Amino acid sequence: AFLDPPYAAVDETEALLHVLAASTLLARPALLVLERAAGAALSRVAGLDEPLVRRWGDTLAVLYRHD
């Protein structure tokens, strides 16, 4: 799943990650790719593996695996 929410929607994005991780909407294994601002803090999401993070300028690509 590719997520590219507005960068200012940090709280909503975190909530969405928690909902997706706890739901049955995603097949397993799944890969979530999130684009967000480089300055935004990343929190741990239960149900998702530790993210792989890549930075391009002011943008982060955050890859979560959901097993």
PyMOL Python script that loads the backbone (N, CA, C, O; Angstrom):
from pymol import cmd

cmd.read_pdbstr("""\
ATOM      1  N   ALA A   1       0.847  -1.160   0.000  1.00  0.00           N
ATOM      2  CA  ALA A   1       0.000   0.000   0.000  1.00  0.00           C
ATOM      3  C   ALA A   1       0.896   1.227   0.000  1.00  0.00           C
ATOM      4  O   ALA A   1       1.895   1.268   0.719  1.00  0.00           O
ATOM      5  N   PHE A   2       0.554   2.209  -0.788  1.00  0.00           N
ATOM      6  CA  PHE A   2       1.303   3.462  -0.859  1.00  0.00           C
ATOM      7  C   PHE A   2       0.491   4.558  -0.191  1.00  0.00           C
ATOM      8  O   PHE A   2      -0.664   4.795  -0.546  1.00  0.00           O
ATOM      9  N   LEU A   3       1.105   5.225   0.780  1.00  0.00           N
ATOM     10  CA  LEU A   3       0.442   6.300   1.511  1.00  0.00           C
ATOM     11  C   LEU A   3       1.205   7.596   1.279  1.00  0.00           C
ATOM     12  O   LEU A   3       2.405   7.671   1.542  1.00  0.00           O
ATOM     13  N   ASP A   4       0.512   8.610   0.790  1.00  0.00           N
ATOM     14  CA  ASP A   4       1.118   9.916   0.547  1.00  0.00           C
ATOM     15  C   ASP A   4       0.182  10.996   1.083  1.00  0.00           C
ATOM     16  O   ASP A   4      -0.365  11.791   0.318  1.00  0.00           O
ATOM     17  N   PRO A   5       0.000  11.020   2.415  1.00  0.00           N
ATOM     18  CA  PRO A   5      -0.917  12.000   2.999  1.00  0.00           C
ATOM     19  C   PRO A   5      -0.278  13.390   3.030  1.00  0.00           C
ATOM     20  O   PRO A   5       0.932  13.526   2.848  1.00  0.00           O
ATOM     21  N   PRO A   6      -1.087  14.406   3.257  1.00  0.00           N
ATOM     22  CA  PRO A   6      -0.509  15.745   3.445  1.00  0.00           C
ATOM     23  C   PRO A   6       0.510  15.710   4.585  1.00  0.00           C
ATOM     24  O   PRO A   6       0.255  15.115   5.633  1.00  0.00           O
ATOM     25  N   TYR A   7       1.648  16.339   4.380  1.00  0.00           N
ATOM     26  CA  TYR A   7       2.715  16.287   5.374  1.00  0.00           C
ATOM     27  C   TYR A   7       2.290  16.841   6.728  1.00  0.00           C
ATOM     28  O   TYR A   7       2.802  16.397   7.755  1.00  0.00           O
ATOM     29  N   ALA A   8       1.375  17.790   6.756  1.00  0.00           N
ATOM     30  CA  ALA A   8       0.936  18.394   8.017  1.00  0.00           C
ATOM     31  C   ALA A   8       0.011  17.472   8.814  1.00  0.00           C
ATOM     32  O   ALA A   8      -0.248  17.734   9.989  1.00  0.00           O
ATOM     33  N   ALA A   9      -0.485  16.412   8.204  1.00  0.00           N
ATOM     34  CA  ALA A   9      -1.435  15.505   8.861  1.00  0.00           C
ATOM     35  C   ALA A   9      -0.693  14.400   9.620  1.00  0.00           C
ATOM     36  O   ALA A   9      -0.945  13.214   9.403  1.00  0.00           O
ATOM     37  N   VAL A  10       0.206  14.790  10.496  1.00  0.00           N
ATOM     38  CA  VAL A  10       1.045  13.825  11.226  1.00  0.00           C
ATOM     39  C   VAL A  10       0.203  12.927  12.128  1.00  0.00           C
ATOM     40  O   VAL A  10       0.356  11.707  12.089  1.00  0.00           O
ATOM     41  N   ASP A  11      -0.674  13.500  12.934  1.00  0.00           N
ATOM     42  CA  ASP A  11      -1.500  12.711  13.851  1.00  0.00           C
ATOM     43  C   ASP A  11      -2.421  11.761  13.098  1.00  0.00           C
ATOM     44  O   ASP A  11      -2.584  10.606  13.490  1.00  0.00           O
ATOM     45  N   GLU A  12      -3.021  12.248  12.021  1.00  0.00           N
ATOM     46  CA  GLU A  12      -3.925  11.422  11.231  1.00  0.00           C
ATOM     47  C   GLU A  12      -3.173  10.273  10.559  1.00  0.00           C
ATOM     48  O   GLU A  12      -3.694   9.163  10.450  1.00  0.00           O
ATOM     49  N   THR A  13      -1.952  10.544  10.112  1.00  0.00           N
ATOM     50  CA  THR A  13      -1.138   9.510   9.478  1.00  0.00           C
ATOM     51  C   THR A  13      -0.772   8.423  10.490  1.00  0.00           C
ATOM     52  O   THR A  13      -0.846   7.234  10.180  1.00  0.00           O
ATOM     53  N   GLU A  14      -0.381   8.828  11.694  1.00  0.00           N
ATOM     54  CA  GLU A  14      -0.063   7.854  12.746  1.00  0.00           C
ATOM     55  C   GLU A  14      -1.291   7.005  13.064  1.00  0.00           C
ATOM     56  O   GLU A  14      -1.183   5.788  13.211  1.00  0.00           O
ATOM     57  N   ALA A  15      -2.449   7.638  13.169  1.00  0.00           N
ATOM     58  CA  ALA A  15      -3.685   6.904  13.455  1.00  0.00           C
ATOM     59  C   ALA A  15      -3.994   5.909  12.340  1.00  0.00           C
ATOM     60  O   ALA A  15      -4.404   4.781  12.613  1.00  0.00           O
ATOM     61  N   LEU A  16      -3.803   6.314  11.098  1.00  0.00           N
ATOM     62  CA  LEU A  16      -4.050   5.433   9.962  1.00  0.00           C
ATOM     63  C   LEU A  16      -3.116   4.223   9.992  1.00  0.00           C
ATOM     64  O   LEU A  16      -3.554   3.105   9.721  1.00  0.00           O
ATOM     65  N   LEU A  17      -1.853   4.426  10.314  1.00  0.00           N
ATOM     66  CA  LEU A  17      -0.914   3.305  10.409  1.00  0.00           C
ATOM     67  C   LEU A  17      -1.360   2.302  11.471  1.00  0.00           C
ATOM     68  O   LEU A  17      -1.290   1.092  11.257  1.00  0.00           O
ATOM     69  N   HIS A  18      -1.816   2.807  12.608  1.00  0.00           N
ATOM     70  CA  HIS A  18      -2.280   1.913  13.675  1.00  0.00           C
ATOM     71  C   HIS A  18      -3.525   1.138  13.248  1.00  0.00           C
ATOM     72  O   HIS A  18      -3.649  -0.051  13.541  1.00  0.00           O
ATOM     73  N   VAL A  19      -4.437   1.803  12.566  1.00  0.00           N
ATOM     74  CA  VAL A  19      -5.651   1.135  12.088  1.00  0.00           C
ATOM     75  C   VAL A  19      -5.292   0.054  11.069  1.00  0.00           C
ATOM     76  O   VAL A  19      -5.798  -1.065  11.152  1.00  0.00           O
ATOM     77  N   LEU A  20      -4.429   0.376  10.117  1.00  0.00           N
ATOM     78  CA  LEU A  20      -4.045  -0.612   9.103  1.00  0.00           C
ATOM     79  C   LEU A  20      -3.332  -1.810   9.717  1.00  0.00           C
ATOM     80  O   LEU A  20      -3.577  -2.948   9.319  1.00  0.00           O
ATOM     81  N   ALA A  21      -2.457  -1.563  10.679  1.00  0.00           N
ATOM     82  CA  ALA A  21      -1.708  -2.651  11.306  1.00  0.00           C
ATOM     83  C   ALA A  21      -2.618  -3.591  12.081  1.00  0.00           C
ATOM     84  O   ALA A  21      -2.359  -4.793  12.144  1.00  0.00           O
ATOM     85  N   ALA A  22      -3.681  -3.056  12.672  1.00  0.00           N
ATOM     86  CA  ALA A  22      -4.590  -3.868  13.487  1.00  0.00           C
ATOM     87  C   ALA A  22      -5.733  -4.485  12.683  1.00  0.00           C
ATOM     88  O   ALA A  22      -6.459  -5.332  13.202  1.00  0.00           O
ATOM     89  N   SER A  23      -5.901  -4.081  11.446  1.00  0.00           N
ATOM     90  CA  SER A  23      -7.052  -4.533  10.663  1.00  0.00           C
ATOM     91  C   SER A  23      -6.710  -5.767   9.821  1.00  0.00           C
ATOM     92  O   SER A  23      -5.573  -6.237   9.790  1.00  0.00           O
ATOM     93  N   THR A  24      -7.731  -6.261   9.153  1.00  0.00           N
ATOM     94  CA  THR A  24      -7.548  -7.364   8.201  1.00  0.00           C
ATOM     95  C   THR A  24      -7.599  -6.840   6.764  1.00  0.00           C
ATOM     96  O   THR A  24      -7.765  -7.624   5.829  1.00  0.00           O
ATOM     97  N   LEU A  25      -7.461  -5.545   6.581  1.00  0.00           N
ATOM     98  CA  LEU A  25      -7.517  -4.953   5.246  1.00  0.00           C
ATOM     99  C   LEU A  25      -6.314  -5.326   4.390  1.00  0.00           C
ATOM    100  O   LEU A  25      -6.414  -5.383   3.165  1.00  0.00           O
ATOM    101  N   LEU A  26      -5.176  -5.580   5.034  1.00  0.00           N
ATOM    102  CA  LEU A  26      -3.958  -5.896   4.302  1.00  0.00           C
ATOM    103  C   LEU A  26      -3.701  -7.396   4.309  1.00  0.00           C
ATOM    104  O   LEU A  26      -3.834  -8.057   5.339  1.00  0.00           O
ATOM    105  N   ALA A  27      -3.334  -7.922   3.153  1.00  0.00           N
ATOM    106  CA  ALA A  27      -2.902  -9.317   3.091  1.00  0.00           C
ATOM    107  C   ALA A  27      -1.565  -9.422   3.815  1.00  0.00           C
ATOM    108  O   ALA A  27      -0.866  -8.425   3.996  1.00  0.00           O
ATOM    109  N   ARG A  28      -1.226 -10.610   4.218  1.00  0.00           N
ATOM    110  CA  ARG A  28       0.069 -10.823   4.879  1.00  0.00           C
ATOM    111  C   ARG A  28       0.892 -11.779   4.049  1.00  0.00           C
ATOM    112  O   ARG A  28       0.377 -12.808   3.611  1.00  0.00           O
ATOM    113  N   PRO A  29       2.129 -11.477   3.824  1.00  0.00           N
ATOM    114  CA  PRO A  29       2.853 -10.277   4.187  1.00  0.00           C
ATOM    115  C   PRO A  29       2.455  -9.107   3.294  1.00  0.00           C
ATOM    116  O   PRO A  29       2.035  -9.292   2.152  1.00  0.00           O
ATOM    117  N   ALA A  30       2.592  -7.919   3.827  1.00  0.00           N
ATOM    118  CA  ALA A  30       2.286  -6.696   3.086  1.00  0.00           C
ATOM    119  C   ALA A  30       3.412  -5.699   3.294  1.00  0.00           C
ATOM    120  O   ALA A  30       4.156  -5.778   4.272  1.00  0.00           O
ATOM    121  N   LEU A  31       3.528  -4.774   2.377  1.00  0.00           N
ATOM    122  CA  LEU A  31       4.506  -3.705   2.485  1.00  0.00           C
ATOM    123  C   LEU A  31       3.749  -2.385   2.415  1.00  0.00           C
ATOM    124  O   LEU A  31       2.997  -2.134   1.473  1.00  0.00           O
ATOM    125  N   LEU A  32       3.960  -1.545   3.426  1.00  0.00           N
ATOM    126  CA  LEU A  32       3.393  -0.196   3.441  1.00  0.00           C
ATOM    127  C   LEU A  32       4.515   0.776   3.132  1.00  0.00           C
ATOM    128  O   LEU A  32       5.573   0.737   3.760  1.00  0.00           O
ATOM    129  N   VAL A  33       4.282   1.642   2.168  1.00  0.00           N
ATOM    130  CA  VAL A  33       5.258   2.670   1.811  1.00  0.00           C
ATOM    131  C   VAL A  33       4.618   4.012   2.107  1.00  0.00           C
ATOM    132  O   VAL A  33       3.581   4.363   1.544  1.00  0.00           O
ATOM    133  N   LEU A  34       5.250   4.749   2.994  1.00  0.00           N
ATOM    134  CA  LEU A  34       4.716   6.028   3.438  1.00  0.00           C
ATOM    135  C   LEU A  34       5.668   7.143   3.034  1.00  0.00           C
ATOM    136  O   LEU A  34       6.871   7.062   3.281  1.00  0.00           O
ATOM    137  N   GLU A  35       5.130   8.171   2.418  1.00  0.00           N
ATOM    138  CA  GLU A  35       5.917   9.371   2.120  1.00  0.00           C
ATOM    139  C   GLU A  35       5.530  10.423   3.145  1.00  0.00           C
ATOM    140  O   GLU A  35       4.348  10.676   3.382  1.00  0.00           O
ATOM    141  N   ARG A  36       6.555  11.040   3.755  1.00  0.00           N
ATOM    142  CA  ARG A  36       6.284  12.080   4.753  1.00  0.00           C
ATOM    143  C   ARG A  36       7.442  13.051   4.818  1.00  0.00           C
ATOM    144  O   ARG A  36       8.495  12.817   4.227  1.00  0.00           O
ATOM    145  N   ALA A  37       7.243  14.138   5.537  1.00  0.00           N
ATOM    146  CA  ALA A  37       8.281  15.164   5.668  1.00  0.00           C
ATOM    147  C   ALA A  37       9.447  14.624   6.483  1.00  0.00           C
ATOM    148  O   ALA A  37       9.258  13.861   7.430  1.00  0.00           O
ATOM    149  N   ALA A  38      10.651  15.027   6.106  1.00  0.00           N
ATOM    150  CA  ALA A  38      11.851  14.538   6.783  1.00  0.00           C
ATOM    151  C   ALA A  38      11.906  14.961   8.237  1.00  0.00           C
ATOM    152  O   ALA A  38      12.532  14.266   9.038  1.00  0.00           O
ATOM    153  N   GLY A  39      11.294  16.049   8.613  1.00  0.00           N
ATOM    154  CA  GLY A  39      11.334  16.514   9.989  1.00  0.00           C
ATOM    155  C   GLY A  39      10.348  15.823  10.914  1.00  0.00           C
ATOM    156  O   GLY A  39      10.414  16.017  12.128  1.00  0.00           O
ATOM    157  N   ALA A  40       9.437  15.024  10.379  1.00  0.00           N
ATOM    158  CA  ALA A  40       8.407  14.378  11.196  1.00  0.00           C
ATOM    159  C   ALA A  40       9.004  13.212  11.977  1.00  0.00           C
ATOM    160  O   ALA A  40       9.795  12.432  11.447  1.00  0.00           O
ATOM    161  N   ALA A  41       8.617  13.106  13.228  1.00  0.00           N
ATOM    162  CA  ALA A  41       9.091  12.005  14.066  1.00  0.00           C
ATOM    163  C   ALA A  41       8.389  10.713  13.667  1.00  0.00           C
ATOM    164  O   ALA A  41       7.224  10.719  13.269  1.00  0.00           O
ATOM    165  N   LEU A  42       9.117   9.609  13.780  1.00  0.00           N
ATOM    166  CA  LEU A  42       8.544   8.297  13.501  1.00  0.00           C
ATOM    167  C   LEU A  42       8.305   7.576  14.813  1.00  0.00           C
ATOM    168  O   LEU A  42       9.211   7.470  15.640  1.00  0.00           O
ATOM    169  N   SER A  43       7.098   7.084  15.010  1.00  0.00           N
ATOM    170  CA  SER A  43       6.822   6.324  16.216  1.00  0.00           C
ATOM    171  C   SER A  43       6.678   4.854  15.857  1.00  0.00           C
ATOM    172  O   SER A  43       6.378   4.509  14.715  1.00  0.00           O
ATOM    173  N   ARG A  44       6.891   4.007  16.828  1.00  0.00           N
ATOM    174  CA  ARG A  44       6.758   2.566  16.634  1.00  0.00           C
ATOM    175  C   ARG A  44       5.281   2.231  16.505  1.00  0.00           C
ATOM    176  O   ARG A  44       4.452   2.752  17.252  1.00  0.00           O
ATOM    177  N   VAL A  45       4.949   1.351  15.547  1.00  0.00           N
ATOM    178  CA  VAL A  45       3.562   0.946  15.335  1.00  0.00           C
ATOM    179  C   VAL A  45       3.466  -0.549  15.594  1.00  0.00           C
ATOM    180  O   VAL A  45       4.104  -1.344  14.905  1.00  0.00           O
ATOM    181  N   ALA A  46       2.669  -0.932  16.587  1.00  0.00           N
ATOM    182  CA  ALA A  46       2.483  -2.349  16.910  1.00  0.00           C
ATOM    183  C   ALA A  46       1.905  -3.070  15.699  1.00  0.00           C
ATOM    184  O   ALA A  46       0.955  -2.588  15.082  1.00  0.00           O
ATOM    185  N   GLY A  47       2.469  -4.212  15.360  1.00  0.00           N
ATOM    186  CA  GLY A  47       2.002  -4.993  14.225  1.00  0.00           C
ATOM    187  C   GLY A  47       2.794  -4.746  12.961  1.00  0.00           C
ATOM    188  O   GLY A  47       2.635  -5.469  11.977  1.00  0.00           O
ATOM    189  N   LEU A  48       3.647  -3.731  12.973  1.00  0.00           N
ATOM    190  CA  LEU A  48       4.500  -3.447  11.822  1.00  0.00           C
ATOM    191  C   LEU A  48       5.955  -3.594  12.250  1.00  0.00           C
ATOM    192  O   LEU A  48       6.335  -3.189  13.349  1.00  0.00           O
ATOM    193  N   ASP A  49       6.765  -4.180  11.369  1.00  0.00           N
ATOM    194  CA  ASP A  49       8.188  -4.311  11.671  1.00  0.00           C
ATOM    195  C   ASP A  49       8.850  -2.944  11.729  1.00  0.00           C
ATOM    196  O   ASP A  49       8.295  -1.947  11.267  1.00  0.00           O
ATOM    197  N   GLU A  50      10.050  -2.915  12.306  1.00  0.00           N
ATOM    198  CA  GLU A  50      10.840  -1.686  12.352  1.00  0.00           C
ATOM    199  C   GLU A  50      10.982  -1.151  10.925  1.00  0.00           C
ATOM    200  O   GLU A  50      11.352  -1.910  10.029  1.00  0.00           O
ATOM    201  N   PRO A  51      10.700   0.128  10.691  1.00  0.00           N
ATOM    202  CA  PRO A  51      10.700   0.633   9.317  1.00  0.00           C
ATOM    203  C   PRO A  51      12.103   0.817   8.739  1.00  0.00           C
ATOM    204  O   PRO A  51      13.071   1.068   9.456  1.00  0.00           O
ATOM    205  N   LEU A  52      12.170   0.685   7.438  1.00  0.00           N
ATOM    206  CA  LEU A  52      13.356   1.040   6.669  1.00  0.00           C
ATOM    207  C   LEU A  52      13.104   2.450   6.158  1.00  0.00           C
ATOM    208  O   LEU A  52      12.074   2.700   5.532  1.00  0.00           O
ATOM    209  N   VAL A  53      14.019   3.374   6.410  1.00  0.00           N
ATOM    210  CA  VAL A  53      13.801   4.783   6.078  1.00  0.00           C
ATOM    211  C   VAL A  53      14.853   5.248   5.082  1.00  0.00           C
ATOM    212  O   VAL A  53      16.046   4.991   5.248  1.00  0.00           O
ATOM    213  N   ARG A  54      14.394   5.930   4.053  1.00  0.00           N
ATOM    214  CA  ARG A  54      15.273   6.547   3.058  1.00  0.00           C
ATOM    215  C   ARG A  54      14.889   8.006   2.934  1.00  0.00           C
ATOM    216  O   ARG A  54      13.709   8.354   2.956  1.00  0.00           O
ATOM    217  N   ARG A  55      15.900   8.864   2.804  1.00  0.00           N
ATOM    218  CA  ARG A  55      15.659  10.305   2.736  1.00  0.00           C
ATOM    219  C   ARG A  55      16.107  10.858   1.392  1.00  0.00           C
ATOM    220  O   ARG A  55      17.177  10.515   0.889  1.00  0.00           O
ATOM    221  N   TRP A  56      15.269  11.720   0.816  1.00  0.00           N
ATOM    222  CA  TRP A  56      15.576  12.471  -0.395  1.00  0.00           C
ATOM    223  C   TRP A  56      15.232  13.922  -0.106  1.00  0.00           C
ATOM    224  O   TRP A  56      14.063  14.302  -0.165  1.00  0.00           O
ATOM    225  N   GLY A  57      16.224  14.732   0.204  1.00  0.00           N
ATOM    226  CA  GLY A  57      15.978  16.140   0.516  1.00  0.00           C
ATOM    227  C   GLY A  57      15.085  16.286   1.725  1.00  0.00           C
ATOM    228  O   GLY A  57      15.433  15.837   2.817  1.00  0.00           O
ATOM    229  N   ASP A  58      13.933  16.913   1.539  1.00  0.00           N
ATOM    230  CA  ASP A  58      12.981  17.144   2.623  1.00  0.00           C
ATOM    231  C   ASP A  58      11.943  16.037   2.748  1.00  0.00           C
ATOM    232  O   ASP A  58      10.976  16.185   3.496  1.00  0.00           O
ATOM    233  N   THR A  59      12.125  14.934   2.032  1.00  0.00           N
ATOM    234  CA  THR A  59      11.139  13.862   1.984  1.00  0.00           C
ATOM    235  C   THR A  59      11.713  12.564   2.527  1.00  0.00           C
ATOM    236  O   THR A  59      12.863  12.215   2.259  1.00  0.00           O
ATOM    237  N   LEU A  60      10.888  11.850   3.298  1.00  0.00           N
ATOM    238  CA  LEU A  60      11.236  10.509   3.756  1.00  0.00           C
ATOM    239  C   LEU A  60      10.349   9.499   3.048  1.00  0.00           C
ATOM    240  O   LEU A  60       9.157   9.733   2.850  1.00  0.00           O
ATOM    241  N   ALA A  61      10.938   8.379   2.669  1.00  0.00           N
ATOM    242  CA  ALA A  61      10.182   7.200   2.247  1.00  0.00           C
ATOM    243  C   ALA A  61      10.356   6.197   3.370  1.00  0.00           C
ATOM    244  O   ALA A  61      11.478   5.784   3.665  1.00  0.00           O
ATOM    245  N   VAL A  62       9.263   5.802   3.999  1.00  0.00           N
ATOM    246  CA  VAL A  62       9.293   4.905   5.134  1.00  0.00           C
ATOM    247  C   VAL A  62       8.610   3.611   4.722  1.00  0.00           C
ATOM    248  O   VAL A  62       7.438   3.620   4.345  1.00  0.00           O
ATOM    249  N   LEU A  63       9.332   2.502   4.789  1.00  0.00           N
ATOM    250  CA  LEU A  63       8.814   1.210   4.371  1.00  0.00           C
ATOM    251  C   LEU A  63       8.584   0.331   5.607  1.00  0.00           C
ATOM    252  O   LEU A  63       9.508   0.047   6.369  1.00  0.00           O
ATOM    253  N   TYR A  64       7.342  -0.083   5.781  1.00  0.00           N
ATOM    254  CA  TYR A  64       6.958  -0.957   6.891  1.00  0.00           C
ATOM    255  C   TYR A  64       6.557  -2.322   6.329  1.00  0.00           C
ATOM    256  O   TYR A  64       5.852  -2.396   5.323  1.00  0.00           O
ATOM    257  N   ARG A  65       6.996  -3.378   6.963  1.00  0.00           N
ATOM    258  CA  ARG A  65       6.568  -4.726   6.605  1.00  0.00           C
ATOM    259  C   ARG A  65       5.508  -5.165   7.613  1.00  0.00           C
ATOM    260  O   ARG A  65       5.662  -4.962   8.817  1.00  0.00           O
ATOM    261  N   HIS A  66       4.441  -5.763   7.111  1.00  0.00           N
ATOM    262  CA  HIS A  66       3.331  -6.236   7.952  1.00  0.00           C
ATOM    263  C   HIS A  66       3.215  -7.744   7.760  1.00  0.00           C
ATOM    264  O   HIS A  66       2.734  -8.215   6.729  1.00  0.00           O
ATOM    265  N   ASP A  67       3.665  -8.499   8.771  1.00  0.00           N
ATOM    266  CA  ASP A  67       3.621  -9.978   8.680  1.00  0.00           C
ATOM    267  C   ASP A  67       2.426 -10.546   9.376  1.00  0.00           C
ATOM    268  O   ASP A  67       2.242 -11.763   9.392  1.00  0.00           O
TER     269      ASP A  67
END
""", "prot")
cmd.dss("prot")
cmd.show_as("cartoon", "prot")
cmd.util.cbc("prot")
cmd.orient("prot")
